[in-house]
Structure formats: C-alpha cells, structure tokens
Amino acid sequence: NAGVTQTPKFQVLKTGQSMTLQCAQDMNHEYMSWYRQDPGMGLRLIHYSVGAGITDQGEVPNGYNVSRSTTEDFPLRLLSAAPSQTSVYFCASSLDGDEQFFGPGTRLTVL
Amino acid sequence: GNSVTQMEGPVTLSEEAFLTINCTYTATGYPSLFWYVQYPGEGLQLLLKATKADDKGSNKGFEATYRKETTSFHLEKGSVQVSDSAVYFCAPADTGRRALTFGSGTRLQVQP
C-alpha cells in the first residue's frame, strides 16, 4: 500500500492563480481531511469528508474548495491564490474517524 | 468545538534527561487522544494514542495517560535521545468531523 499520497511536493504560485492539490489514499478509508500548517499555529482543519459525495467545512475553509467523487481521491482547489495561503498542506485519511494517516505534505508559496 | 493547550517550546534538554510536555484540552464527551510527532522536513506520524479514561498509550519509550478528571494527556519519556528532536503535537479526536484538533506543537531539541 502506498498509503496517503500528495502531489505536488512543492509549488510556487503568483497571486490570483488557481491550482489543485491532489490527495489520494489506497486504504479504502471513508474519512479524509485537509489541514494547513503555519508556524506556531499547529495544524488547522480546512475541509473534511465523511464519504464519497459528502464534504463539509472545517475551521479555515475560505479560499478553498473540495470535492469527493471517489473514496480514493480528495483534491483541494485554490480558486484565486493569495499570499495568506502560503503554508504547508497535509491531507489525511482515517478508517474509523479517530486515528489519522497523513500524507507527506505540499509546501505552497504564493508570491 | 475542541481546543488544545500545549506548553510552548522550544524545550531544550540534554541527552538522557527526563521529558514532560504538558497538554490539556477541552472537548465534547471523551474523545480518543493522540500524540503525533513531526521530524524535521517530514510529515506527521502517530506516536501514541489512548481511547478511554485511564488508558496509557506508549511507544518508543514515550508514555501518556488519559486523565479524564483534569482533561490532560501529558507526554513523558524517561531518557531522551538526540534522535527524539522533533515537534510534538497533542490532538484530541473531533468526533463530529471525524478529524483531529491540534495543539500548536512543542519543539524538542535534545543536545548530546
């Protein structure tokens, strides 16, 4: 099993550009989530999904969209990137909604 | 919603010293509790967990006990090594969102 995979590992965007951060898991987990990690603030929940076709907002959803068309994939879309979205993004999945398995992260810089 | 308070770092210790990282939380009900570790340049790994009151989670010499009365889950290790240098996150489960609520993290630096 590859576990949770994320692409790309690094990305630089200009303000106003859009992009999609990819996340996939091969463990048949129902629950998936996106977090952002900023210095001194731990990880904050952006969006989460409790199954295919079901998504909801976390703590910091503004500026981000998600969809969950399959159990395996949970992409995160930035519609119009802003410097405040410079961060490290982690995707996670869970079998039971408790223990989370994390991907390696995507480091995003918005200029 | 949940909230987590962790002791601020960095915590700097000499090798073989005793480690305590305090964590207290507020949550609805009695969620499972986790400690995750992030080594430099890497993602998050589960270090240990406890699923009910008075449970003790342990792994790699680290321990933490689920204290319902004080809503705490302090991390301890009897003798730290240089290889333990990392950032440690306390995280109760958010049972409504099937996700985790993270503390701000505590950076541990162990000197030889």
Contacts between the chains, C-beta under 8 A, distances in Angstrom:
chain1	res1	chain2	res2	distance
A	31	B	98	4.2
A	31	B	99	7.6
A	33	B	97	7.5
A	33	B	98	7.6
A	33	B	99	4.5
A	35	B	102	7.6
A	40	B	104	6.0
A	40	B	105	8.0
A	41	B	104	6.0
A	42	B	4	7.7
A	42	B	89	6.1
A	42	B	102	3.9
A	42	B	103	5.5
A	42	B	104	4.5
A	42	B	105	5.1
A	43	B	44	7.7
A	43	B	89	7.2
A	43	B	100	7.7
A	43	B	102	4.3
A	44	B	102	7.4
A	45	B	94	7.6
A	45	B	97	6.8
A	45	B	99	5.3
A	45	B	100	7.8
A	45	B	101	7.6
A	48	B	97	5.2
A	48	B	98	6.6
A	48	B	99	5.0
A	50	B	98	5.6
A	56	B	97	7.3
A	58	B	97	6.7
A	58	B	99	6.9
A	59	B	1	7.9
A	90	B	43	6.4
A	90	B	44	6.7
A	92	B	99	7.5
A	92	B	100	7.8
A	94	B	98	6.3
A	94	B	99	7.9
A	97	B	93	7.1
A	97	B	95	7.0
A	97	B	98	3.3
A	97	B	99	7.9
A	98	B	31	7.9
A	98	B	32	4.6
A	98	B	34	8.0
A	98	B	49	7.7
A	98	B	51	7.4
A	98	B	93	4.9
A	99	B	32	7.6
A	99	B	34	7.0
A	99	B	46	6.2
A	99	B	49	6.4
A	100	B	34	7.9
A	100	B	46	7.9
A	100	B	99	7.1
A	100	B	100	5.6
A	101	B	46	8.0
A	102	B	36	7.9
A	102	B	43	4.9
A	102	B	44	4.4
A	102	B	45	7.6
A	103	B	43	6.4
A	104	B	42	7.4
A	104	B	43	4.7
A	105	B	43	5.1
